[in-house]
Amino acid sequence: MSERLPQAAASIDAVPHPDRADLRRRAVAVGIGNFMEWFDFAIYGYFVVLIGRTFFPSAAPGVSLLSSLAVFAVGFLSRPLGAIVLGPLGDRVGRRAVLMITVFGMGVATTLIGLLPGYDTLGIAAPVLLILLRFVQGMMVGGEWSAACIYIVESAPHGGRGTAAALLTKTAAAAFLGGTFVAAVISSVLSEHDAASWGWRVPFVASILMTIVALYIRRRLGDTPVYEAVQKRRENNQVQPVSGAEKWRAFTVTFAYAALFGVSLYYFITYANTHLTQTVGLPKSTSLWLCSAALVFYTMLHTAVGRLSDRIGRRPLVLGAAWGLTLLGYPIFLLMNTGHPVAILAALCVLAVLVAIAGVMDVVLLVEMFPASIRSTGAAIGQNVAVAVLAGPAPFIAAALIQGTGNANLPAAYLCGVSALCGIVLWRMLPETRDRDIAQG
């Protein structure tokens, strides 16, 4: 891919970008839909224990939790299928079309999960249907994340792509924060019986309202200037061919930074809460409020990270996140396992900084690593294969490590190991892409 870097400077600004008012409309449309998608996906993680009891009842210690975390992973295993179906669609008919499909599919699947009767009512059909709905959720997210990243970054001016990318991770962070807040309120206000019987269902069913709003806003969007330029080149048979070697290099690098972000993110927003309640032994409400405080801090970081990457580049930041997670993963778990709220919050805030850096770099690199003509396909597949293989199973692997060994610090080994491998790949293969012309190819 490096041979594509020295494009003529004039060509970088050859594609006209939307004016400020249009950029704001695009940001709002993508941001609201992105918030809804990730709120829907995140609340499963926050209610994973209650969902486990509803659909996988078992008297054996840890079995319900592991079963529900396995279903959590199903939502990631289906993401590559969503990428295979929706990624090429984004290259053929446009980024906007994918954004419409994903927001509708996610909203319907999430609402149905909230309405699905449990094992006591439907028997084995209940967990089977839950798995199918999680599969659909995963497919929709498999198309949404890369499509939203591409849409917002391709719409941004050349010098502000990192700042624009921060919108996606910031709204996703706000969605996780909203999910955590809702879970904390439900856990604090309702009795354990009410929360388990119907309270966890409320945010799932209510997501249909956000779906309607997101569909209404997104249907009014135009497509990106870069996609429109590619279409004109296609009509004139001027699209540059992309070699197999270029595709493989871009896929490998994408797999590395997507895995770095995915594993660290789901340790932070999903597994940390489960670990604090199930392993450390904190009350559910206490762990949720601690995670909420860390998420507030996390949400505030993204714009600064994006702006910094526009000044110093992508490579130093993503490598810093990789080495930081490698070296600090074990100390983070040591602090969490003290059970002291101040130590736990400090550990979560350190993790938040590293995840925020990895996240913003993931968004902007998804766009800058692939030529424009294959960007939707390449970014979707690279991102989602990494998430399915390494990130989705991360909460399950972390819980299983403790279940099998009794060592509360052992989940750090997976986080540190994945981060180290990703750091090596990125150090050897990732070029600096800040000045790349994303309209080419």
C-alpha positions as a Python dict, from the first residue, in 0.01 Angstrom:
ca = {
    (1, 'M'): (0, 0, 0),
    (2, 'S'): (291, 236, 60),
    (3, 'E'): (331, 309, -313),
    (4, 'R'): (-1, 495, -300),
    (5, 'L'): (118, 746, -44),
    (6, 'P'): (300, 1004, -259),
    (7, 'Q'): (-4, 1122, -453),
    (8, 'A'): (9, 1471, -593),
    (9, 'A'): (-93, 1723, -329),
    (10, 'A'): (-338, 1890, -563),
    (11, 'S'): (-542, 1571, -604),
    (12, 'I'): (-608, 1552, -231),
    (13, 'D'): (-840, 1850, -249),
    (14, 'A'): (-977, 1776, -596),
    (15, 'V'): (-1300, 1624, -461),
    (16, 'P'): (-1534, 1896, -329),
    (17, 'H'): (-1657, 1848, 27),
    (18, 'P'): (-1991, 1950, 179),
    (19, 'D'): (-2022, 2296, 333),
    (20, 'R'): (-2039, 2342, 711),
    (21, 'A'): (-2417, 2318, 731),
    (22, 'D'): (-2422, 1997, 528),
    (23, 'L'): (-2138, 1852, 735),
    (24, 'R'): (-2336, 1919, 1052),
    (25, 'R'): (-2642, 1744, 905),
    (26, 'R'): (-2431, 1445, 809),
    (27, 'A'): (-2269, 1435, 1151),
    (28, 'V'): (-2606, 1442, 1327),
    (29, 'A'): (-2752, 1173, 1101),
    (30, 'V'): (-2458, 938, 1138),
    (31, 'G'): (-2413, 1016, 1506),
    (32, 'I'): (-2773, 943, 1605),
    (33, 'G'): (-2783, 620, 1409),
    (34, 'N'): (-2445, 514, 1544),
    (35, 'F'): (-2560, 589, 1899),
    (36, 'M'): (-2870, 375, 1853),
    (37, 'E'): (-2677, 83, 1700),
    (38, 'W'): (-2423, 68, 1982),
    (39, 'F'): (-2675, 134, 2259),
    (40, 'D'): (-2871, -165, 2135),
    (41, 'F'): (-2562, -383, 2113),
    (42, 'A'): (-2419, -269, 2447),
    (43, 'I'): (-2723, -321, 2667),
    (44, 'Y'): (-2700, -695, 2609),
    (45, 'G'): (-2360, -687, 2775),
    (46, 'Y'): (-2482, -483, 3070),
    (47, 'F'): (-2772, -721, 3137),
    (48, 'V'): (-2582, -1037, 3051),
    (49, 'V'): (-2627, -1191, 3397),
    (50, 'L'): (-3006, -1137, 3400),
    (51, 'I'): (-3037, -1256, 3042),
    (52, 'G'): (-2844, -1568, 3134),
    (53, 'R'): (-3090, -1649, 3411),
    (54, 'T'): (-3388, -1585, 3180),
    (55, 'F'): (-3279, -1793, 2883),
    (56, 'F'): (-3019, -2032, 3027),
    (57, 'P'): (-3133, -2131, 3377),
    (58, 'S'): (-2885, -2358, 3556),
    (59, 'A'): (-2802, -2450, 3913),
    (60, 'A'): (-2433, -2500, 3829),
    (61, 'P'): (-2215, -2201, 3930),
    (62, 'G'): (-2118, -1982, 3636),
    (63, 'V'): (-2302, -2185, 3370),
    (64, 'S'): (-2574, -1925, 3303),
    (65, 'L'): (-2314, -1647, 3282),
    (66, 'L'): (-2089, -1839, 3045),
    (67, 'S'): (-2388, -1935, 2828),
    (68, 'S'): (-2507, -1577, 2795),
    (69, 'L'): (-2152, -1456, 2723),
    (70, 'A'): (-2130, -1722, 2453),
    (71, 'V'): (-2446, -1575, 2296),
    (72, 'F'): (-2279, -1233, 2326),
    (73, 'A'): (-1997, -1377, 2115),
    (74, 'V'): (-2249, -1504, 1856),
    (75, 'G'): (-2327, -1141, 1776),
    (76, 'F'): (-1962, -1104, 1678),
    (77, 'L'): (-1929, -1429, 1487),
    (78, 'S'): (-2206, -1312, 1253),
    (79, 'R'): (-2036, -980, 1188),
    (80, 'P'): (-1816, -1113, 903),
    (81, 'L'): (-2129, -1234, 724),
    (82, 'G'): (-2276, -886, 757),
    (83, 'A'): (-1951, -747, 620),
    (84, 'I'): (-1951, -987, 325),
    (85, 'V'): (-2310, -893, 235),
    (86, 'L'): (-2317, -523, 320),
    (87, 'G'): (-1957, -423, 246),
    (88, 'P'): (-1973, -481, -131),
    (89, 'L'): (-2319, -321, -131),
    (90, 'G'): (-2157, -2, 0),
    (91, 'D'): (-1912, -4, -291),
    (92, 'R'): (-2183, -77, -552),
    (93, 'V'): (-2486, 129, -446),
    (94, 'G'): (-2343, 369, -192),
    (95, 'R'): (-2252, 421, 172),
    (96, 'R'): (-2594, 573, 254),
    (97, 'A'): (-2784, 260, 147),
    (98, 'V'): (-2593, 46, 395),
    (99, 'L'): (-2659, 294, 676),
    (100, 'M'): (-3035, 267, 612),
    (101, 'I'): (-3035, -113, 613),
    (102, 'T'): (-2828, -151, 928),
    (103, 'V'): (-3020, 91, 1147),
    (104, 'F'): (-3350, -74, 1053),
    (105, 'G'): (-3226, -429, 1105),
    (106, 'M'): (-3066, -355, 1439),
    (107, 'G'): (-3375, -177, 1572),
    (108, 'V'): (-3609, -461, 1483),
    (109, 'A'): (-3382, -735, 1623),
    (110, 'T'): (-3324, -550, 1950),
    (111, 'T'): (-3694, -485, 2004),
    (112, 'L'): (-3774, -852, 1945),
    (113, 'I'): (-3513, -956, 2204),
    (114, 'G'): (-3693, -738, 2456),
    (115, 'L'): (-4026, -904, 2373),
    (116, 'L'): (-3895, -1263, 2361),
    (117, 'P'): (-4037, -1490, 2635),
    (118, 'G'): (-3784, -1677, 2848),
    (119, 'Y'): (-3697, -2043, 2894),
    (120, 'D'): (-3977, -2097, 3147),
    (121, 'T'): (-4235, -2006, 2880),
    (122, 'L'): (-4089, -2132, 2551),
    (123, 'G'): (-3843, -2395, 2666),
    (124, 'I'): (-3550, -2462, 2433),
    (125, 'A'): (-3706, -2238, 2167),
    (126, 'A'): (-3627, -1932, 2381),
    (127, 'P'): (-3245, -1957, 2370),
    (128, 'V'): (-3259, -2066, 2004),
    (129, 'L'): (-3456, -1754, 1908),
    (130, 'L'): (-3226, -1538, 2120),
    (131, 'I'): (-2927, -1674, 1931),
    (132, 'L'): (-3094, -1599, 1596),
    (133, 'L'): (-3173, -1241, 1697),
    (134, 'R'): (-2820, -1189, 1823),
    (135, 'F'): (-2699, -1323, 1488),
    (136, 'V'): (-2903, -1056, 1308),
    (137, 'Q'): (-2774, -788, 1544),
    (138, 'G'): (-2419, -892, 1466),
    (139, 'M'): (-2478, -879, 1092),
    (140, 'M'): (-2616, -526, 1117),
    (141, 'V'): (-2323, -404, 1326),
    (142, 'G'): (-2095, -575, 1075),
    (143, 'G'): (-2218, -333, 814),
    (144, 'E'): (-2286, -28, 1032),
    (145, 'W'): (-1947, 45, 1185),
    (146, 'S'): (-1739, 46, 867),
    (147, 'A'): (-2014, 219, 665),
    (148, 'A'): (-2053, 495, 924),
    (149, 'C'): (-1674, 536, 950),
    (150, 'I'): (-1639, 565, 575),
    (151, 'Y'): (-1935, 799, 539),
    (152, 'I'): (-1821, 1052, 798),
    (153, 'V'): (-1449, 1048, 711),
    (154, 'E'): (-1506, 1063, 334),
    (155, 'S'): (-1730, 1366, 394),
    (156, 'A'): (-1463, 1549, 600),
    (157, 'P'): (-1203, 1795, 470),
    (158, 'H'): (-855, 1650, 422),
    (159, 'G'): (-694, 1809, 728),
    (160, 'G'): (-980, 1718, 962),
    (161, 'R'): (-1029, 1347, 902),
    (162, 'G'): (-904, 1244, 1245),
    (163, 'T'): (-1131, 1496, 1414),
    (164, 'A'): (-1427, 1373, 1209),
    (165, 'A'): (-1344, 1012, 1296),
    (166, 'A'): (-1374, 1098, 1664),
    (167, 'L'): (-1748, 1156, 1615),
    (168, 'L'): (-1803, 783, 1563),
    (169, 'T'): (-1614, 665, 1868),
    (170, 'K'): (-1758, 948, 2076),
    (171, 'T'): (-2119, 865, 1992),
    (172, 'A'): (-2047, 495, 2044),
    (173, 'A'): (-1898, 586, 2383),
    (174, 'A'): (-2207, 792, 2462),
    (175, 'A'): (-2419, 489, 2371),
    (176, 'F'): (-2223, 269, 2608),
    (177, 'L'): (-2255, 537, 2873),
    (178, 'G'): (-2628, 560, 2812),
    (179, 'G'): (-2657, 184, 2837),
    (180, 'T'): (-2458, 179, 3159),
    (181, 'F'): (-2669, 460, 3306),
    (182, 'V'): (-2993, 284, 3216),
    (183, 'A'): (-2863, -42, 3363),
    (184, 'A'): (-2752, 138, 3680),
    (185, 'V'): (-3090, 305, 3723),
    (186, 'I'): (-3278, -20, 3668),
    (187, 'S'): (-3051, -203, 3914),
    (188, 'S'): (-3088, 73, 4174),
    (189, 'V'): (-3461, 146, 4142),
    (190, 'L'): (-3606, -200, 4086),
    (191, 'S'): (-3586, -501, 4313),
    (192, 'E'): (-3368, -788, 4192),
    (193, 'H'): (-3682, -987, 4109),
    (194, 'D'): (-3840, -707, 3903),
    (195, 'A'): (-3514, -629, 3722),
    (196, 'A'): (-3476, -997, 3631),
    (197, 'S'): (-3838, -1051, 3528),
    (198, 'W'): (-3909, -739, 3322),
    (199, 'G'): (-3677, -447, 3402),
    (200, 'W'): (-3396, -554, 3169),
    (201, 'R'): (-3643, -570, 2880),
    (202, 'V'): (-3739, -201, 2892),
    (203, 'P'): (-3437, -54, 2706),
    (204, 'F'): (-3456, -328, 2443),
    (205, 'V'): (-3817, -251, 2358),
    (206, 'A'): (-3769, 126, 2379),
    (207, 'S'): (-3499, 111, 2111),
    (208, 'I'): (-3771, 105, 1844),
    (209, 'L'): (-3826, 477, 1907),
    (210, 'M'): (-3460, 556, 1833),
    (211, 'T'): (-3482, 340, 1521),
    (212, 'I'): (-3766, 547, 1381),
    (213, 'V'): (-3580, 874, 1445),
    (214, 'A'): (-3257, 744, 1292),
    (215, 'L'): (-3433, 617, 980),
    (216, 'Y'): (-3610, 949, 930),
    (217, 'I'): (-3285, 1145, 951),
    (218, 'R'): (-3068, 911, 746),
    (219, 'R'): (-3311, 889, 455),
    (220, 'R'): (-3250, 1259, 388),
    (221, 'L'): (-2875, 1220, 340),
    (222, 'G'): (-2684, 1236, 14),
    (223, 'D'): (-2388, 1008, -50),
    (224, 'T'): (-2024, 1101, 10),
    (225, 'P'): (-1824, 1314, -238),
    (226, 'V'): (-1561, 1040, -262),
    (227, 'Y'): (-1817, 773, -354),
    (228, 'E'): (-1971, 1001, -616),
    (229, 'A'): (-1625, 1064, -765),
    (230, 'V'): (-1558, 688, -780),
    (231, 'Q'): (-1891, 634, -957),
    (232, 'K'): (-1797, 889, -1222),
    (233, 'R'): (-1464, 713, -1275),
    (234, 'R'): (-1645, 380, -1304),
    (235, 'E'): (-1872, 522, -1572),
    (236, 'N'): (-1562, 634, -1765),
    (237, 'N'): (-1368, 309, -1697),
    (238, 'Q'): (-1103, 502, -1504),
    (239, 'V'): (-1099, 307, -1176),
    (240, 'Q'): (-747, 191, -1089),
    (241, 'P'): (-709, -186, -1041),
    (242, 'V'): (-600, -296, -694),
    (243, 'S'): (-347, -580, -677),
    (244, 'G'): (-386, -884, -456),
    (245, 'A'): (-73, -786, -263),
    (246, 'E'): (-218, -444, -185),
    (247, 'K'): (-544, -597, -66),
    (248, 'W'): (-368, -850, 156),
    (249, 'R'): (-143, -587, 314),
    (250, 'A'): (-439, -361, 387),
    (251, 'F'): (-638, -654, 531),
    (252, 'T'): (-352, -763, 759),
    (253, 'V'): (-296, -415, 897),
    (254, 'T'): (-670, -362, 939),
    (255, 'F'): (-702, -692, 1126),
    (256, 'A'): (-431, -575, 1367),
    (257, 'Y'): (-567, -232, 1459),
    (258, 'A'): (-928, -357, 1460),
    (259, 'A'): (-835, -640, 1699),
    (260, 'L'): (-645, -398, 1921),
    (261, 'F'): (-947, -173, 1950),
    (262, 'G'): (-1206, -450, 1968),
    (263, 'V'): (-1046, -656, 2246),
    (264, 'S'): (-961, -355, 2462),
    (265, 'L'): (-1305, -198, 2405),
    (266, 'Y'): (-1502, -503, 2514),
    (267, 'Y'): (-1281, -556, 2815),
    (268, 'F'): (-1362, -196, 2906),
    (269, 'I'): (-1733, -163, 2830),
    (270, 'T'): (-1860, -518, 2879),
    (271, 'Y'): (-1627, -743, 3072),
    (272, 'A'): (-1515, -491, 3337),
    (273, 'N'): (-1866, -462, 3476),
    (274, 'T'): (-1912, -840, 3482),
    (275, 'H'): (-1571, -888, 3644),
    (276, 'L'): (-1643, -638, 3920),
    (277, 'T'): (-1971, -805, 4012),
    (278, 'Q'): (-1898, -1173, 3954),
    (279, 'T'): (-1530, -1192, 4051),
    (280, 'V'): (-1450, -894, 4272),
    (281, 'G'): (-1789, -921, 4444),
    (282, 'L'): (-1910, -561, 4423),
    (283, 'P'): (-2285, -491, 4429),
    (284, 'K'): (-2430, -457, 4079),
    (285, 'S'): (-2521, -91, 4129),
    (286, 'T'): (-2173, -3, 4261),
    (287, 'S'): (-1993, -160, 3967),
    (288, 'L'): (-2228, 9, 3720),
    (289, 'W'): (-2174, 353, 3872),
    (290, 'L'): (-1796, 303, 3865),
    (291, 'C'): (-1813, 196, 3502),
    (292, 'S'): (-2038, 495, 3427),
    (293, 'A'): (-1784, 736, 3578),
    (294, 'A'): (-1506, 584, 3368),
    (295, 'L'): (-1725, 604, 3058),
    (296, 'V'): (-1788, 975, 3117),
    (297, 'F'): (-1412, 1026, 3116),
    (298, 'Y'): (-1377, 801, 2811),
    (299, 'T'): (-1641, 996, 2618),
    (300, 'M'): (-1455, 1322, 2677),
    (301, 'L'): (-1128, 1198, 2524),
    (302, 'H'): (-1212, 1130, 2161),
    (303, 'T'): (-1214, 1475, 2004),
    (304, 'A'): (-872, 1553, 2154),
    (305, 'V'): (-734, 1225, 2020),
    (306, 'G'): (-871, 1298, 1672),
    (307, 'R'): (-724, 1647, 1664),
    (308, 'L'): (-388, 1520, 1788),
    (309, 'S'): (-380, 1259, 1511),
    (310, 'D'): (-444, 1533, 1253),
    (311, 'R'): (-132, 1710, 1386),
    (312, 'I'): (116, 1427, 1450),
    (313, 'G'): (-21, 1139, 1245),
    (314, 'R'): (-189, 805, 1303),
    (315, 'R'): (110, 573, 1343),
    (316, 'P'): (258, 707, 1670),
    (317, 'L'): (-81, 708, 1841),
    (318, 'V'): (-191, 357, 1745),
    (319, 'L'): (152, 214, 1836),
    (320, 'G'): (136, 398, 2169),
    (321, 'A'): (-201, 238, 2242),
    (322, 'A'): (-71, -109, 2152),
    (323, 'W'): (236, -88, 2375),
    (324, 'G'): (40, 80, 2653),
    (325, 'L'): (-217, -201, 2664),
    (326, 'T'): (62, -459, 2654),
    (327, 'L'): (248, -312, 2950),
    (328, 'L'): (-41, -190, 3163),
    (329, 'G'): (-300, -466, 3117),
    (330, 'Y'): (-182, -668, 3419),
    (331, 'P'): (-151, -367, 3656),
    (332, 'I'): (-503, -262, 3553),
    (333, 'F'): (-641, -596, 3674),
    (334, 'L'): (-437, -582, 3992),
    (335, 'L'): (-599, -249, 4075),
    (336, 'M'): (-950, -370, 3988),
    (337, 'N'): (-910, -680, 4202),
    (338, 'T'): (-835, -475, 4514),
    (339, 'G'): (-1206, -404, 4537),
    (340, 'H'): (-1131, -45, 4641),
    (341, 'P'): (-1347, 204, 4446),
    (342, 'V'): (-1067, 460, 4399),
    (343, 'A'): (-823, 198, 4272),
    (344, 'I'): (-1087, 53, 4041),
    (345, 'L'): (-1175, 393, 3897),
    (346, 'A'): (-807, 472, 3839),
    (347, 'A'): (-760, 142, 3655),
    (348, 'L'): (-1067, 201, 3439),
    (349, 'C'): (-955, 555, 3352),
    (350, 'V'): (-612, 434, 3239),
    (351, 'L'): (-782, 173, 3025),
    (352, 'A'): (-1020, 440, 2892),
    (353, 'V'): (-733, 653, 2758),
    (354, 'L'): (-578, 362, 2571),
    (355, 'V'): (-910, 240, 2430),
    (356, 'A'): (-1003, 591, 2312),
    (357, 'I'): (-676, 622, 2121),
    (358, 'A'): (-717, 278, 1964),
    (359, 'G'): (-1078, 357, 1874),
    (360, 'V'): (-1028, 686, 1693),
    (361, 'M'): (-733, 541, 1503),
    (362, 'D'): (-945, 242, 1404),
    (363, 'V'): (-1206, 470, 1245),
    (364, 'V'): (-972, 688, 1044),
    (365, 'L'): (-743, 402, 938),
    (366, 'L'): (-1039, 202, 807),
    (367, 'V'): (-1077, 476, 548),
    (368, 'E'): (-715, 565, 482),
    (369, 'M'): (-583, 209, 439),
    (370, 'F'): (-807, 110, 145),
    (371, 'P'): (-842, 250, -209),
    (372, 'A'): (-1178, 421, -261),
    (373, 'S'): (-1321, 168, -507),
    (374, 'I'): (-1292, -129, -266),
    (375, 'R'): (-1303, 62, 63),
    (376, 'S'): (-1644, -48, 186),
    (377, 'T'): (-1573, -415, 114),
    (378, 'G'): (-1217, -418, 246),
    (379, 'A'): (-1283, -216, 559),
    (380, 'A'): (-1595, -413, 653),
    (381, 'I'): (-1431, -753, 611),
    (382, 'G'): (-1101, -661, 775),
    (383, 'Q'): (-1270, -499, 1074),
    (384, 'N'): (-1527, -767, 1134),
    (385, 'V'): (-1307, -1072, 1090),
    (386, 'A'): (-1078, -929, 1358),
    (387, 'V'): (-1369, -855, 1589),
    (388, 'A'): (-1524, -1199, 1534),
    (389, 'V'): (-1201, -1393, 1586),
    (390, 'L'): (-1046, -1201, 1876),
    (391, 'A'): (-1273, -931, 2021),
    (392, 'G'): (-1616, -1092, 2036),
    (393, 'P'): (-1502, -1394, 2238),
    (394, 'A'): (-1291, -1177, 2471),
    (395, 'P'): (-1546, -1145, 2758),
    (396, 'F'): (-1618, -1518, 2736),
    (397, 'I'): (-1247, -1606, 2734),
    (398, 'A'): (-1182, -1376, 3030),
    (399, 'A'): (-1462, -1532, 3235),
    (400, 'A'): (-1360, -1885, 3132),
    (401, 'L'): (-999, -1823, 3238),
    (402, 'I'): (-1113, -1734, 3587),
    (403, 'Q'): (-1368, -2016, 3594),
    (404, 'G'): (-1102, -2269, 3501),
    (405, 'T'): (-812, -2145, 3714),
    (406, 'G'): (-955, -1933, 3994),
    (407, 'N'): (-695, -1663, 3913),
    (408, 'A'): (-871, -1324, 3902),
    (409, 'N'): (-576, -1159, 3726),
    (410, 'L'): (-548, -1407, 3439),
    (411, 'P'): (-781, -1222, 3196),
    (412, 'A'): (-500, -968, 3162),
    (413, 'A'): (-295, -1230, 2979),
    (414, 'Y'): (-536, -1231, 2685),
    (415, 'L'): (-553, -850, 2667),
    (416, 'C'): (-174, -813, 2688),
    (417, 'G'): (-104, -1096, 2444),
    (418, 'V'): (-338, -968, 2173),
    (419, 'S'): (-209, -612, 2216),
    (420, 'A'): (153, -724, 2186),
    (421, 'L'): (88, -920, 1866),
    (422, 'C'): (-106, -630, 1714),
    (423, 'G'): (171, -389, 1812),
    (424, 'I'): (432, -598, 1631),
    (425, 'V'): (224, -620, 1312),
    (426, 'L'): (150, -246, 1314),
    (427, 'W'): (511, -151, 1388),
    (428, 'R'): (632, -353, 1091),
    (429, 'M'): (354, -290, 837),
    (430, 'L'): (155, 28, 909),
    (431, 'P'): (257, 332, 701),
    (432, 'E'): (174, 686, 805),
    (433, 'T'): (-156, 763, 628),
    (434, 'R'): (-242, 1115, 748),
    (435, 'D'): (-162, 1273, 410),
    (436, 'R'): (-302, 996, 190),
    (437, 'D'): (-546, 1094, -86),
    (438, 'I'): (-856, 891, 5),
    (439, 'A'): (-1028, 970, -326),
    (440, 'Q'): (-775, 760, -518),
    (441, 'G'): (-812, 398, -621),
}
